[in-house]
Amino acid sequence: MEGYILEWLNLLGRWLHMITGIAWIGASFYFVWLDNHLLTPKDPADEARGVGGEVWSVHGGGFYHAQKYKVAPAKLPEPLHWFKWEAYTTWLSGMFLMVLMYWYGAEIYTIDPAVMALKKSTAVIIGMVTMAGGWIIYDLLCKSPLGRNDKRLGIVIALFVFVIAYLLCQVFSGRAAYIHFGAMLGTIMVANVFFIIIPGQTELVNATREGRVVDAVYGLRAKQRSVHNTYFTLPVLFVMISNHYAMTYGHEFNWLILIGITIAGALIRVYFVQHHFGRPSPITIVIAVFILLAIAAAIAPRSSGTSQAAEMTAAERFAQVKSVIDNRCNSCHAIVPTQPGFTAPPKGMIFETPQQIASQALLIHQQTVVTKAMPIGNLTQITEEERALVDKWYKDGANID
């Protein structure tokens, strides 16, 4: 029953995380687009009352006219809409999933003895320190004299997060390392909203109501952090789906793959931000595509050539492979899993009959031999010799008789 309850909590948590994430990122993308498409007001009266830019758009069968004030209107309208709970709820639901899967279930998803033999409590502490420490160091960098130069600050922040990506991959399983990296970036993003952007907006609102001049520093800080958030977005989205792609996190150089895709994601976002201004540089998108193609080529499975003459019949070899799968895989990939925490076979994959195994030969080979992502956390202690058996069986045609 515990596993069944956890499965439902996972499902509902992921659903909520996806919904709120779409709302947050969608709003963020829209306002970046809006800011970069503002035109000088055509009506002199609008400009006289402080409007700095405007844009007309059509959507859903209607016309919209958005205006942005240089500072603030003479009188604040009611109601005034804020955009913050999308960010907060995305982070809270993400943390719920982190606690549920990667901390409560650390022995399954986070700890890989082949990487580092950690105690469950140690793994959880490292995860917490990564997220809290990541924000603290990032915030100190932004508030330091380095923060006055956006380009230098961006380079240092990039180097910082790359170092974290490398270190996490030396401590956690590849899957958990990627998720914790994304969670750190997500924590920085939502902390920017909570500690910098929203307080800056609050000061703007209060100053307008009280008739005070707004200190420009609040707007400058908020703008800087908003820019950082928009460039973190695509790397974080990649991490959110990365658990489905063991070819990345399960690779020997998973840290380098993570850094490469992070750079590519940031460059793609740079391209689209430039596109909003009407002056996109093809260099950024070309470099991003080149990085992704280079990663794809570098991690592509390599053929070992034609296999040697069989030392046993196909049926005998398959009997050995089935024994490996029965002992190392079917605690999860069975109609009724026996592995604690699993109430159904992952992704509906069942390997109980020869026909089921043969139909998923490509996936079995990819996950157990190429990426070595399975068994997850190597809970069933598959050996290199057993992986070699699966490899030879697959390359010889994956015959079952």
C-alpha positions, 0 to 999 in steps of 0.5 A: 500500500505504501508504494501505491500511495507514493505512486499517486503522490508522484503522479499528482505532484508531477502534474501540478509541477508541470501545470504551474511550471507552464504558467510561470515560464509562459508568463515569463516568456510573454513579458520578455517578448512584450518588453522587447516589442514595445513601440513609442506611443503614437498618441502624444497624450499617452506619452505625456502621461508617462507611457514609455511604450505600447504594443498591439496584438490579436489573440483568441478573436480579440485585440489587445493594447498593452502599454508600459509606463516609464515609471508608474501611472499617476494613480494606481489602478485596482486591481493590480495583477501580480505574477509570483504564485506561478513561480512559488507553486512551481518551486514548492511542487518541485520540492515536493517531488524532490523530497518524495523521490530523491530524498525519501527514496534516495537509496533508489534514485539518488545513491549509486554505490558505483559513483559514491557509497553514501548514507541516505542522510548524507545524500539528503544533506548534500542535496539541501546544501547544494540548493541553499548554497547555490542561491547564497553564492549566486546572490553574493556574486550578484551583490559583489562589485562583479555585479556591476559588469553583466558580462563578467558576472555572467561568465563567473556564474556560468563557471560556478554552475558548471563546477556544481554540475561536475561535482554533483555527477561525482557524488550522485547517480547521474539521474539524481545529479541532473535533477539536483542541478536543475533544482539548484537553478530553479531555486535561484530563479524562484529566490530571485523572484521572492527576494529581489524582483517582488520586493522591487515591485513592492517598493515601486507600488508603495512609492507610487502610492505615497508620491515618493520618487522610486530609487532606480536601484530596485528596477536595475536589480530586478532587471538583472535577475530577470535576465538571469532567470530567462537564460536559466529557463531552457537548461531547467526544462531540459533537466525536468525531462532528462530522467527519460533519457539515460543516454545523457545522465547514464554516460561516463561523461554525464557532467560534460553532457550536462554542461554542453546542453546547458550552454546550448539551452542558454544560447538558444534563449539568447537567440530568441531574446535577440529575435524579439528585438528584431536583430537575431544573430545566427551565430548563437543558434549555430553554436547551440545546434553544433553543440547538440550535434557534437554531443549526439555524435560523441555519445552514439553507441559504437559497434564492436564489429562482427561477433565471433563464432558462437560458442553455444547455441542461440537457445543456450545463450538466451537462457543465460540472458533470461537468467540475468533479466530474471535476477536483475531486472524483473524485481521491477519489470514484472506484472507484480513488482517485488521491489519496494516502492514499485506498484507497477512496472516502470513505463509498463515494460514487462520482461517475464516471457521470452517474447516480451524480452525480445520485443524490448531487446533494443531498450534492454541493451541501451539501458543495461549496456550502453548507458548502464542506467539500469538497474536503477541505482544498481539495486540488484547488483548486476555485474559487468560479466552479466552486462557483457552477456546481454551485449553479446546476445543483442549483437548476435541478433537478440534471438530467443531460440 
